[in-house]
Amino acid sequence: MSAPSLFASLLLALAWVAPALAQEFPRQEETGAMQFHGFLGQRLTYTDHNNFFGKTAAHASLEYTEVGLNASWQLTPSWLASAQVIARHAGKSESASPELDYGFVQWIPLDNADLRVSAKLGRFKIPYGLFNEGRDTPATRDGIIPAQSLYFDGLRAFNQSSSGALLAMEHNVGEGLLTLETGLSKVNTRDENAKWILPPYALQGRFDSQNARLARLLYEEGPLRVAFSTADGEIDYTPATGEQWGIVTPLSADIRFRYNVLSTQYNSDRWSLTWEYNRSQVETTATASIPLLGIRTQSQTKNGFHWYAEGVWHLTSRWDGTLRYDRACNDDKVPSDWTQNARDWSIGLRYRPTPEWLFAGELHRVDGVAWVPAADNIVNGSFTPENLSRHWNLLMFQVSYQF
């Protein structure tokens, strides 16, 4: 059975049994209570140029399907265990193999009217911007895809979840809530697109994450949300035996990353406005053996900026409309290089006939290929952004079910 057929069967089966799962378990607040939830989504994608998670150029593709199932167990009033498994078929970028999206134990040593302290140990969602924790669930995204400048799906594993420890403190300040999250973790480096971060060469070796330092300060009061997120860490790369980058023989490499994100959002009953800005730095250092020159070490630093502005209008109780401008620049030294940049105007419409079902459509007009998934655009065994189309259009429709 093909992957799309298998996922379609799972969609029908889980839609049938989901109401029973939801009713079988008591409320989460009760000690010993368990809950099961999940989601299923199927996407139809068409692009006039370039492939986007499937063979989408010049024809409609059903190669993007996602299924998720999560469970939580309130062991005691102070201890919670939670996990989610996701299987995603996304063209050549993701193969539909089930993987642990998050799985952690949470301890809450202090919880009163003014202060709540908690700690997570295990794999958890990276506290990044306003939407990183919920971007894998179709119902919690403002669009079919989030703003790719900040929430880059082409390297989802690197920026979605990590393994380590996270400490959170929530404190009531006046009429608002101030939340500080900070932790040490290792990012997930199992990503098909990571093999192509040095185009046009396919990296055949192994990525190993060093501890990354994460922090986010979030303030919420009424309709207003303001956040600052920061992180820095390092990923080491060990080349495979016999690996070649052209005439160069790589010996070792490491990637050091830093980001600082400022986020603001205002929500009213009928509309919401969101703006997020990321200032990034990626430093790559490689040691290699070069014919006639011997062993050399070379470093390259790219400073980038990424931002988007988005408006969501609640047209009726069931219909939402979205308008977004998204700007990505991976290297501010070459702001006119369309292989390192992308400008994206998008408009979307969502219809929710019931709380469980969601139907969505979205159109993007894109200038640049900074966030095109590499694995879906391999030609003759290599990824060469210069051979892609600078101007391209992306049309998507998605149906999803959550329980």
Secondary structure in CASP SS format (residue, H / E / C, confidence):
PFRMAT SS
TARGET T0000
AUTHOR 0000-0000-0000
METHOD secondary structure of the structure
MODEL  1
M C 1.00
S C 1.00
A H 1.00
P H 1.00
S H 1.00
L H 1.00
F H 1.00
A H 1.00
S H 1.00
L H 1.00
L H 1.00
L H 1.00
A H 1.00
L H 1.00
A H 1.00
W H 1.00
V H 1.00
A H 1.00
P H 1.00
A H 1.00
L H 1.00
A H 1.00
Q H 1.00
E H 1.00
F C 1.00
P C 1.00
R C 1.00
Q C 1.00
E C 1.00
E C 1.00
T C 1.00
G C 1.00
A C 1.00
M E 1.00
Q E 1.00
F E 1.00
H E 1.00
G E 1.00
F E 1.00
L E 1.00
G E 1.00
Q E 1.00
R E 1.00
L E 1.00
T E 1.00
Y E 1.00
T E 1.00
D C 1.00
H C 1.00
N C 1.00
N C 1.00
F C 1.00
F C 1.00
G C 1.00
K C 1.00
T C 1.00
A E 1.00
A C 1.00
H C 1.00
A C 1.00
S E 1.00
L E 1.00
E E 1.00
Y E 1.00
T E 1.00
E E 1.00
V E 1.00
G E 1.00
L E 1.00
N E 1.00
A E 1.00
S E 1.00
W E 1.00
Q E 1.00
L E 1.00
T E 1.00
P C 1.00
S C 1.00
W E 1.00
L E 1.00
A E 1.00
S E 1.00
A E 1.00
Q E 1.00
V E 1.00
I E 1.00
A E 1.00
R E 1.00
H E 1.00
A E 1.00
G C 1.00
K C 1.00
S C 1.00
E E 1.00
S E 1.00
A C 1.00
S C 1.00
P C 1.00
E E 1.00
L E 1.00
D E 1.00
Y E 1.00
G E 1.00
F E 1.00
V E 1.00
Q E 1.00
W E 1.00
I E 1.00
P E 1.00
L E 1.00
D E 1.00
N C 1.00
A C 1.00
D C 1.00
L E 1.00
R E 1.00
V E 1.00
S E 1.00
A E 1.00
K E 1.00
L E 1.00
G E 1.00
R E 1.00
F E 1.00
K E 1.00
I C 1.00
P C 1.00
Y C 1.00
G C 1.00
L C 1.00
F C 1.00
N H 1.00
E H 1.00
G H 1.00
R C 1.00
D C 1.00
T C 1.00
P H 1.00
A H 1.00
T H 1.00
R C 1.00
D C 1.00
G C 1.00
I C 1.00
I C 1.00
P C 1.00
A C 1.00
Q C 1.00
S C 1.00
L C 1.00
Y C 1.00
F C 1.00
D H 1.00
G H 1.00
L H 1.00
R H 1.00
A H 1.00
F H 1.00
N H 1.00
Q H 1.00
S E 1.00
S E 1.00
S E 1.00
G E 1.00
A E 1.00
L E 1.00
L E 1.00
A E 1.00
M E 1.00
E E 1.00
H E 1.00
N E 1.00
V E 1.00
G C 1.00
E C 1.00
G E 1.00
L E 1.00
L E 1.00
T E 1.00
L E 1.00
E E 1.00
T E 1.00
G E 1.00
L E 1.00
S E 1.00
K E 1.00
V E 1.00
N C 1.00
T C 1.00
R C 1.00
D C 1.00
E H 1.00
N H 1.00
A H 1.00
K H 1.00
W H 1.00
I C 1.00
L C 1.00
P C 1.00
P C 1.00
Y C 1.00
A C 1.00
L C 1.00
Q C 1.00
G C 1.00
R E 1.00
F E 1.00
D E 1.00
S E 1.00
Q C 1.00
N C 1.00
A E 1.00
R E 1.00
L E 1.00
A E 1.00
R E 1.00
L E 1.00
L E 1.00
Y E 1.00
E E 1.00
E E 1.00
G C 1.00
P C 1.00
L E 1.00
R E 1.00
V E 1.00
A E 1.00
F E 1.00
S E 1.00
T E 1.00
A E 1.00
D E 1.00
G E 1.00
E E 1.00
I E 1.00
D E 1.00
Y E 1.00
T E 1.00
P C 1.00
A C 1.00
T C 1.00
G C 1.00
E C 1.00
Q C 1.00
W E 1.00
G C 1.00
I C 1.00
V E 1.00
T E 1.00
P E 1.00
L E 1.00
S E 1.00
A E 1.00
D E 1.00
I E 1.00
R E 1.00
F E 1.00
R E 1.00
Y E 1.00
N E 1.00
V E 1.00
L E 1.00
S E 1.00
T E 1.00
Q E 1.00
Y E 1.00
N E 1.00
S C 1.00
D C 1.00
R C 1.00
W E 1.00
S E 1.00
L E 1.00
T E 1.00
W E 1.00
E E 1.00
Y E 1.00
N E 1.00
R E 1.00
S E 1.00
Q E 1.00
V E 1.00
E E 1.00
T E 1.00
T E 1.00
A E 1.00
T E 1.00
A E 1.00
S E 1.00
I E 1.00
P C 1.00
L C 1.00
L C 1.00
G E 1.00
I E 1.00
R E 1.00
T E 1.00
Q E 1.00
S E 1.00
Q E 1.00
T E 1.00
K E 1.00
N E 1.00
G E 1.00
F E 1.00
H E 1.00
W E 1.00
Y E 1.00
A E 1.00
E E 1.00
G E 1.00
V E 1.00
W E 1.00
H E 1.00
L C 1.00
T C 1.00
S C 1.00
R C 1.00
W E 1.00
D E 1.00
G E 1.00
T E 1.00
L E 1.00
R E 1.00
Y E 1.00
D E 1.00
R E 1.00
A E 1.00
C E 1.00
N C 1.00
D C 1.00
D C 1.00
K C 1.00
V C 1.00
P C 1.00
S C 1.00
D C 1.00
W C 1.00
T C 1.00
Q C 1.00
N E 1.00
A E 1.00
R E 1.00
D E 1.00
W E 1.00
S E 1.00
I E 1.00
G E 1.00
L E 1.00
R E 1.00
Y E 1.00
R C 1.00
P C 1.00
T C 1.00
P C 1.00
E C 1.00
W E 1.00
L E 1.00
F E 1.00
A E 1.00
G E 1.00
E E 1.00
L E 1.00
H E 1.00
R E 1.00
V E 1.00
D E 1.00
G E 1.00
V C 1.00
A C 1.00
W C 1.00
V C 1.00
P C 1.00
A H 1.00
A H 1.00
D H 1.00
N H 1.00
I C 1.00
V E 1.00
N C 1.00
G C 1.00
S E 1.00
F C 1.00
T C 1.00
P H 1.00
E H 1.00
N H 1.00
L C 1.00
S C 1.00
R C 1.00
H E 1.00
W E 1.00
N E 1.00
L E 1.00
L E 1.00
M E 1.00
F E 1.00
Q E 1.00
V E 1.00
S E 1.00
Y E 1.00
Q E 1.00
F C 1.00
END
